[in-house]
């Protein structure tokens, strides 16, 4: 996996975590604020994807971490995937029920 792919993976994890938090919010004001954070992270994900063809180093701190510490970023992404794969529909229902 290239550093650009790691940065993209790192950013995708961020989008997913922010979106997961957004769907559990009951307060409309908080939900809108969280949705704005999801959108901003999604824009960074797009920038990370575009960087695969452009070798420039990112300026976003999350993606920059993946460039500077690729082994740790890869381990973080692997851990995130393990956690997400452990979430079945039952777990999602339990979280939504709060």
C-alpha positions as a Markdown table, in Angstrom:
| # | Residue | x | y | z |
|---|---|---|---|---|
| 1 | Unk | 0.0 | 0.0 | 0.0 |
| 2 | Unk | 1.4 | 3.4 | -0.9 |
| 3 | Unk | 1.5 | 6.4 | 1.4 |
| 4 | Unk | -1.3 | 8.0 | -0.6 |
| 5 | Unk | -3.5 | 4.9 | -0.3 |
| 6 | Unk | -2.8 | 4.9 | 3.5 |
| 7 | Unk | -3.8 | 8.6 | 3.7 |
| 8 | Unk | -6.9 | 7.8 | 1.8 |
| 9 | Unk | -7.7 | 4.8 | 4.1 |
| 10 | Unk | -7.0 | 6.9 | 7.1 |
| 11 | Unk | -9.4 | 9.6 | 5.9 |
| 12 | Unk | -12.1 | 7.0 | 5.0 |
| 13 | Unk | -12.0 | 5.7 | 8.6 |
| 14 | Unk | -12.5 | 9.3 | 9.8 |
| 15 | Unk | -15.5 | 9.8 | 7.5 |
| 16 | Unk | -17.1 | 6.6 | 8.6 |
| 17 | Unk | -16.6 | 7.3 | 12.3 |
| 18 | Unk | -18.0 | 10.8 | 12.0 |
| 19 | Unk | -21.0 | 9.5 | 10.0 |
| 20 | Unk | -21.7 | 6.8 | 12.5 |
| 21 | Unk | -21.8 | 9.4 | 15.3 |
| 22 | Unk | -24.1 | 11.6 | 13.2 |
| 23 | Unk | -26.8 | 9.0 | 12.8 |
| 24 | Unk | -27.1 | 8.5 | 16.5 |
| 25 | Unk | -27.8 | 12.2 | 17.4 |
| 26 | Unk | -31.2 | 13.3 | 18.5 |
| 27 | Unk | -30.5 | 17.0 | 18.7 |
| 28 | Unk | -31.0 | 18.6 | 15.3 |
| 29 | Unk | -28.4 | 21.3 | 15.9 |
| 30 | Unk | -25.8 | 18.8 | 16.9 |
| 31 | Unk | -26.8 | 16.6 | 13.9 |
| 32 | Unk | -26.3 | 19.5 | 11.5 |
| 33 | Unk | -22.9 | 20.3 | 13.1 |
| 34 | Unk | -21.8 | 16.7 | 12.9 |
| 35 | Unk | -23.0 | 16.4 | 9.3 |
| 36 | Unk | -20.8 | 19.4 | 8.4 |
| 37 | Unk | -17.9 | 17.6 | 10.0 |
| 38 | Unk | -18.7 | 14.5 | 7.9 |
| 39 | Unk | -18.8 | 16.6 | 4.8 |
| 40 | Unk | -15.5 | 18.3 | 5.5 |
| 41 | Unk | -13.9 | 14.9 | 6.1 |
| 42 | Unk | -15.4 | 13.6 | 2.9 |
| 43 | Unk | -13.8 | 16.5 | 1.0 |
| 44 | Unk | -10.5 | 15.5 | 2.6 |
| 45 | Unk | -11.1 | 11.9 | 1.4 |
| 46 | Unk | -11.6 | 13.2 | -2.1 |
| 47 | Unk | -8.4 | 15.2 | -1.9 |
| 48 | Unk | -6.6 | 12.1 | -0.6 |
| 49 | Unk | -8.0 | 10.0 | -3.5 |
| 50 | Unk | -6.8 | 12.6 | -6.0 |
| 51 | Unk | -3.4 | 12.6 | -4.4 |
| 52 | Unk | -2.9 | 8.9 | -5.5 |
| 53 | Unk | -2.1 | 10.3 | -9.0 |
| 54 | Unk | -0.3 | 13.3 | -7.6 |
| 55 | Unk | 2.6 | 12.6 | -5.3 |
| 56 | Unk | 2.4 | 15.8 | -3.4 |
| 57 | Unk | 2.5 | 15.6 | 0.4 |
| 58 | Unk | -0.8 | 16.4 | 2.1 |
| 59 | Unk | -1.4 | 19.4 | 4.3 |
| 60 | Unk | -4.2 | 17.8 | 6.3 |
| 61 | Unk | -2.9 | 16.7 | 9.6 |
| 62 | Unk | -4.6 | 13.3 | 9.6 |
| 63 | Unk | -3.3 | 12.4 | 6.1 |
| 64 | Unk | 0.1 | 13.9 | 6.9 |
| 65 | Unk | 0.4 | 11.5 | 9.8 |
| 66 | Unk | -0.2 | 8.6 | 7.4 |
| 67 | Unk | 2.6 | 9.9 | 5.2 |
| 68 | Unk | 5.0 | 10.4 | 8.1 |
| 69 | Unk | 4.2 | 7.2 | 10.0 |
| 70 | Unk | 3.0 | 4.7 | 7.4 |
| 71 | Unk | 3.5 | 1.6 | 9.6 |
| 72 | Unk | 1.5 | 3.1 | 12.4 |
| 73 | Unk | -1.2 | 4.3 | 10.0 |
| 74 | Unk | -1.5 | 0.8 | 8.5 |
| 75 | Unk | -1.8 | -0.7 | 12.0 |
| 76 | Unk | -4.5 | 1.9 | 12.9 |
| 77 | Unk | -6.5 | 1.2 | 9.7 |
| 78 | Unk | -6.2 | -2.6 | 10.4 |
| 79 | Unk | -7.5 | -2.1 | 13.9 |
| 80 | Unk | -10.3 | 0.1 | 12.7 |
| 81 | Unk | -11.4 | -2.5 | 10.1 |
| 82 | Unk | -11.3 | -5.3 | 12.8 |
| 83 | Unk | -13.6 | -3.2 | 15.0 |
| 84 | Unk | -16.0 | -2.4 | 12.1 |
| 85 | Unk | -16.2 | -5.9 | 10.9 |
| 86 | Unk | -17.2 | -6.9 | 14.5 |
| 87 | Unk | -20.2 | -4.7 | 14.3 |
| 88 | Unk | -23.1 | -6.8 | 13.1 |
| 89 | Unk | -26.7 | -5.7 | 12.6 |
| 90 | Unk | -27.4 | -6.6 | 16.2 |
| 91 | Unk | -24.7 | -4.2 | 17.4 |
| 92 | Unk | -26.0 | -1.5 | 15.2 |
| 93 | Unk | -29.5 | -1.9 | 16.6 |
| 94 | Unk | -28.2 | -1.8 | 20.2 |
| 95 | Unk | -26.3 | 1.4 | 19.5 |
| 96 | Unk | -29.3 | 3.0 | 17.8 |
| 97 | Unk | -31.6 | 2.1 | 20.6 |
| 98 | Unk | -29.1 | 3.9 | 22.9 |
